[in-house]
Amino acid sequence: MVESKIETKNKSQELFEKAKKILPGGVNSPVRAFDPNPFFVDHAKGSKLYGADGNAYVDYCMAYGALLFGHANTEILNAVKEQLKKGTLYGAPTALETDFAELISKLYPSVEMLRLVNSGTEATMHAIRATRGFTGRKKIVKFEGCFHGAHDNVLVKAGSGAATFGVPTSLGIPEETTQNTIVLPYNSREALEETFKREGNEIAAVIVEPVMGNGGLILPQNGFLSYLRKLTQEYGTVLVFDEIITGFRLALGGAQDYFNLKPDMTTLGKVLGGGFPIAAYGGRKEIMQHITPAGKVYQAGTFSGNPVSATAGYTILNILSQKKNDIYPKLEKNCADLKSALVDLAANYHVDAQVYNIASMFQIFFTSQPVTDMATAKTSDLQKFQAYFQELLNQGVFIPPAQFETCFLSTAHSDEDLKFTIKAFDGALYAASKKSRSTK
């Protein structure tokens, strides 16, 4: 077992206690909180976060996947600095917005027309509204464990049975708001077929993470996505690929490029802005022409397409377009190496584990069962995961603190970072092996 690299200080604890007095739970997003308290960040560069306590962490959270180029990338920052001299927000159109949109459409041919917004939540919310406006139907289908933002129509969990209407997962959402949201198990062709036979002509849209990044990393089984494409076409239902996570990460053209499938609509975010707040939704022209002011599906936003975020995004997509043949293969190889190390170490310590990776994303589940949906993901031993997480943190490696999130690599991760991480994995798997099975 490796000795801890991290000095224990109380600066983050002090900051957390102060934050709790003014911020609910001490954070501005619940995924940032973990016991006994999150470390607070002072600054970041490349592959590393530097905490207020003076500790450095190799970062595999990467702002939950947004930072494909790592922290404070010089080329992106220089472009943004030049834009800042010209202004931050105009409340009027710019040529940049059009150039940026054209580049997105070139990389995602399914996106014939699009609208820039500020967050993934906005993108999915407006995409769903557009599908309802276009089809004149009310019902939507989502999959248990897929996260599509924190708006009422999709903040739901599955009820009893394989194919059910969703019930709210949050206080403040009326049950009648989710009565038109059907929640199905991910990867279940049977549940899809049954649901569409029963009410396919009433379903406006199916929204799906083509690779589930909010259940811990769950991959689509062979034929699942293509069957979903076929079924939605048969019933005139709009297929929405939520590529907030997978967009520009699985490939330059995202999951639809990776799996060679063409959805009707797409949502993009995270990597699109590279650390700046921007997202997009778009798709077939005949759907998007229903958006105001061209049509009668209302959507607006003061900060939408703001020149600072658009500059960052445009810079990122140009870099990726020029260097895709170097960037994506290297990320995939590094990710495969980390997976291989986790598999070997889990076996060495006799820990039941499933390790999954795709492109630059990976995650471990502490279970003997293959993980194919949210039900099997929940068989993972959460106490073992917490022991694994805490020991990685002690060794100076930061991953998302929850089992049902995904780890991400960036181009900033060096060979030295990977070697350091694999040593930390050793200690973390040893710590997990000493934890008894959690009570369910």
N, C-alpha and C positions, 0 to 999 in steps of 0.2 A: 504493500500500500504506500502511496506517495504522501509525503508530509504536506500540510496545508501551506499554500503560498500567500494566503491572505491574512493581514493583520486585523484583529478585531478592535474596532474603535466605535465610538458612539455618536459620531457626527450625523450619520444617516438616521439613527434612531431619534436624535434630537429634532432633525428636520421633519421626520415623519410625525412626531408628536405635535409639532407646530402646524403641519399641514392638516392634520385631522380636525383642528379647531375651525378651519375655514373651508376645506374641501371634503365632500362626503367620502368617508373612508380613507381620507388622506391622499386621494389620487384623482386624476381627471379621466381615467378609464379603468374599469375594474380589473382588466387583465394585468395591470401593473402592480397590483398588490399581492404580497405573499408573506407568510409568517417567517420570523417574528416581525420583520419589517423589510420593505424593499430597500436596496441601496440607492442612494440619490446620485445622479450623474453630474459631474462638474463640466466635462467636455468629452469629445470623441474625435478620433482620427483613424482613418483606414479601417482596420479590422477590430479596433479596440475602443472600449468605453473606459473612461477614467472617473472613478467615483469620488464623491465628496470626502470620503475617508482616506483618500490617497492611494487606493488600490486600482490596478488595471485588470481588465477582463477581456479575454478574446470573446467576441460577440457573435453568437449564432442566432440571436433573435432578429437582428438587423431591422429594427423597427417593424417587426412582424412581416418581414419580407419586402419592405419598400426599398431597401438600400442595396441594390444589385452591385453598385460600385463602392460599397462601403461608406464610411462616414467622411463628410467634408471633402468630397472629391474636388480636386483643384480645378479641373476643366469646367465642371458644373458651376462651382462658386464664382469663377472668373466671368462666366457668361451672365450670371445673375447680378454681379457687381456692376457690370456695364449697363444692364437694364435699370438698376436702381437709380442710376444717374438721370435716367429719362422719366422716372416716375414709378409709382407703385400700383396705382389704380386710376382708371380714367372714367369709367361709367359710359364708355363709348367703344365702338368696335376698333380692332387693330388688324393690320394685315397679318400679323403673327398668328392670330387665332385661326385664320383660314389656312395658312401654310402648315401649321401644326396639325389641324384636322385632316388636311390632304395627305400628310405623311402617315398618320394613323391609318387612314383608309387604304393607303398603298400597302401597308404591312398587314392589314386585316381586310382582305378583299370582301368579306361578308358585310363589312361596315360601309355601306354605300353613302350614308349620311349620319352625322353624329351631333351631339350637343355636349359641350364641356360643362362640368359641374365641379363641386369642391371636395366631395368625399365619396367613398364607396357606398355608404348608406344612401346618399342622394341619388347616385347612379342607379342602384337597384330599385329604389322607390319609384323613380320616374320611368324607368324601363317597364315596370309592371303596370303603371298607370297607362303608358302608351299601348301596351298589348290589350288592355281592356277597352281603351278607346277605339283601337283598330278593329277588334273582333266583335265588339258589342256584347261580350260575355263577361261573367263575373268571377268564375272560379279560377284558382291557380293551383298548381302542384309544386311542392317543394319536397326535399328529402331530409329525413331526420339527421341532425348533426351538421348539415350544411348551414353556414351562417351567411346571411345576405344583408347584414346591417341591422340597426336597432330601430326599425320602424314597425308599426303595428301589424301589417299584413304578413310579415315573415318572422316576427319574434314569437314563434309558436313551437310547441312540442307535440309529439304524436300522442294521440289518445289510445284507447285499447283497440287491438286488432291490427291486422297488417296494413289496411288502407283506411285511414280515418281522417276526419276533419280535425284540424289542429286546435289546441286550446292554448290560451296565452301563457307565456313563460314569465310574464312580468305583471306586477300590480299596475293598475292604470290603463290597461288595455281591455276594453269591453269585450266580452265573449262574442258578441255579434260581429265585432270587427274581423275576427278570424274564422267566422263560420263558412267563408268561401275559400279558405286555405286548406287544401288536402295535403296531409303529410304521409309520405311513403318511406319504406326502408331503401336506403341507397343500395344500388346493385341488384335490386329485385325486379327482374323482367316480369315475373308472375304478378306482382302487385300492380305494376304499370298496366299490364294487359287487362287485368280484372277491372281496374278503375276506369280505363278508357272505354271498355265495353259497356260499363254502367252509365257513365256520364261524360264521355269524351266530347260530345257536341256542346257541352256547357263550359268547357275548360278553355280559358283565354290563353294561358301560358303555362309552360313548365320551366321553372328556373332551377339551375343546377350548377354546382361547382364541378366542372369536368374531372378535376382531381380534388378530393375533399381535403382542404387544408385546415379546416376548423374542427376536425374530429381527431386530430393527431397525425394525420396524413393517411388517407385511405384511398387506394387506387381503384380506378374503374376496372371491373372484370371484363375479360374479352367479350366483345359484342354488346355490352350494356349501352354505351353511348350511341352506337350505330342503330341499335334497336329503338332507342329513345328518339333518334332523328326520324326513323321510318314511321314510328307511331304518330308522332306529332304532325308529320306531313299528311298522313292519312286522314286525320281528324281536323285539319285546318287550325291547329293549335300552334301558337308562337313558341319556338324553342329559344330560351335565353341562356346563353353560357355566361355565368358569372365568373369572369376572369380577373377579378380584382387582385387575386393572389397569383394565378398562373400566367396572366398576361405579361409578355416580354420576359418571363422567367423560365418557362418550359422550353421556349424557343422564341425567336424574334416575332413570330406570328402566334405565339401562345399555344394553348391546348388545341385549338382548332387546326393549327398547322401541325402540331405534334401528332395528333390522331387522325389528321386528314378528314375533318368533318366541318360542315358549314352550318352554323346556327342561323336563326333569323335575326337575333339580336345579341349584342355583346355588352357587358359592362367591364370597364377597365379602371385601374387605380394603382396604388402602391408604387410599383416600379415606374409607372407612367410619369410620376412627379419626382421620384428619387429623393424624397425627403421634404418636398414642398406639397402643400395641399391642392391636389387637382385630381379629377376623375372624369370619366366620360361614359356615355351610353349611346349606342347607335346600332344600326342594322339596315335592313331593307328600306329603300327609299319610300316605298308605298306606306310603310309604317311610320317612318320618321316625319313624313309630310303632314302628319296629324298634330305635330307639336306646334304650339303657338310661337310666333304669330302666323305661321303658314296654315295651321289647323286649329282645332278646338280643344286639344289636350293641353291643359295649362302647365307651364313650368317656367320658373324664373329664378334669378339669383344675382345679387349685387356683385359678388366676387367671382362669378363664373367666368372662366377664361382670362383671369387676371394676368397681366403681362409678366409678373415675376415668376409665378408657377409655370406659365406657358413657356417662358424662356428656358427654365430648368428642364421641362419635359422635352422640348424640341431639341435641346442639346443632347439629352440622354438618347433619344431615338436615333439621332444622327451618328453618335458614337457606336451604338449597337449595330446600326446598318453597315457601318464601315468595318467593324471588327468582329462580326458575328461568328466567323469561321474559327477564330481564336478563342473567343470568350466562352461560348457554350460547350464545346468539347472539354475544355480545361475544367470548367465548373462541374461537369458531369463526372469526370474522372476523380476529382477531389472528393466529391460526394460519395462515389462508390467506394473509395478508400476508407472513408470514415465509417460507412456501413459495414464493410468487411471487418474493420477493427472491433466494432460493437458486437458483431455476431461471434467473432472468435473469443472475445473477453467474456461474453455471457456464457458461452460454452465452458470456458476455463473455470468459471466460478459456479457452474451448475445452476444458472439462473434461467428460468423459463422466460423466453423473450422472443418477440417478433420484431424485426427491424425492416423498415420500408424506406425506399428512396426513389426519387425520380428527378432527373435533371439536377438542380441545386437545392433540393428539399429532402429532408430525412427526419425520421422519428423512430423511437423504440417504444414498444408496449410490453409490459411485464405480464405476459399471459402465454399459455401453451397453445391457445387457439389462433388460427389465422384470423386476421382482422379484415373484415369485408364490409362492415356497416357499423352504425353507432352501437347496436346491441353487443356486437363482439368486441368493439373498442372498450366498452364498459366492463369487460371481464378483466381488464388490466389492473394489476395491484397498485393502487394509488399510493400506498405507504412506501412501497419499493421505489416508485417514481420520485416521491419527495426526497427519499434518502439519496437517490441518484442525483437529483437536481441540486440539493444542498451541498453534496460533496464536490460536484463540478464547480459550484460557486466558491467553495473553500479553496479549490485548486486554481481559481482565476479564469474559469470558463463560464460564460453566461448563456443559458438557453432560455426560451420561454418557460415561465415557472409552472405551467399547467400541462398535464398529460395531453389534453385535447387541443394542443396547438402544434405547430410545426417548426422545425429548425431550418435555417436558411444559410447558405454560403454566399459569399460575395467575391468579386474579383480582387478585393483587397486582402483576402486570406492568403498568407504565404505558406510555403512548405514548412517553415519553422512553426507557424501557427498550428498546422495540422499535426506535426510531431508532438507539440506541446499538448494539444487536445487529446491525442490518443493516450498519452501518459495519464492525463486527467480522467479519461474514460476508465482506465484501469482501477483507479481509486474509487470511482463512482460505482462501477459494477461490483466491486468488493463490498462497498457500503450497502448496496441494494441486496446483495446475497445474505447479509446479516439481518435483514428485516423479515419478520414473520409475516405471513399472509394477512392482509387487512381484513377486518370484519365487514361483511357486506350487509 
